[in-house]
Amino acid sequence: MEQILEKEVGNLTLRLAIGDITKYPAKAIVNAANKRLEHGGGVAYAIAKACAGNAQEYTRMSKRAMREQTGKESIDHGEVVVTPAMRLEERGIKYVMHTVGPICGGKWNDEMEEKLYLAFSGPLRKAEELKLESIAFPAVSAGIYGCPLEKVVRTFVRVVRDFSEKVTHLREVSLVVYDRESAETTRKTISEIL
């Protein structure tokens, strides 16, 4: 895990790191999930496998948690399902927060930006509710959902900025990017804004 950027945003510290989000030392990590919490690919599969050793087992547990927490079989943008980190607890991670971003397919518009804003803000509200000090996000919707990375990063920073004055418990919000090329694009984008 390599931290490549740190900025103060209101009452929060925003960090950017390169590496595997399942190894990031935050109290909660965010899963870029699909609306049915079927952890079949990308970061969702990696998190499910790291938590339980078996992605299918973690998917069953996540679906049960979704029914218990929302009373539904799927979640919408801005809704969050919280599951235990299981094997990741030995790394200091207590929770996984499942959020749903938009499917862009390379396109971008105001509606997608609003859905992504909700996907980022939901876990921040939940972290504050759970009195957590730190949370780490992947670049929600930038992977297999095909949203432009720079737009994702700009939306993420806007959410952090908007949320930064409302916090009482949360202190650190991190964005964890898997590869160096994406991390460099992310670093440049954040540095242009902040």
Number of C-alpha atoms within 10 A of each C-alpha: 14 12 14 12 18 17 13 13 18 16 18 23 17 22 18 23 25 21 17 17 24 25 15 24 17 22 20 30 30 28 31 28 26 23 17 16 26 19 24 15 14 14 23 21 21 19 26 27 19 18 23 18 14 13 21 16 14 25 21 14 16 23 19 16 17 23 14 12 12 13 11 12 13 17 21 16 20 20 21 28 25 20 20 19 25 17 15 21 14 9 14 15 24 18 23 27 25 26 28 28 28 25 19 17 14 11 10 16 9 8 10 19 20 15 18 26 23 23 28 30 23 20 27 27 17 17 23 18 13 13 13 20 18 22 26 29 24 21 26 27 24 23 16 13 17 16 24 16 20 18 18 24 22 18 18 23 21 16 19 23 18 13 17 22 12 14 18 14 16 22 17 21 23 24 27 25 21 17 12 13 11 16 23 15 14 25 19 14 18 20 12 9 10 10
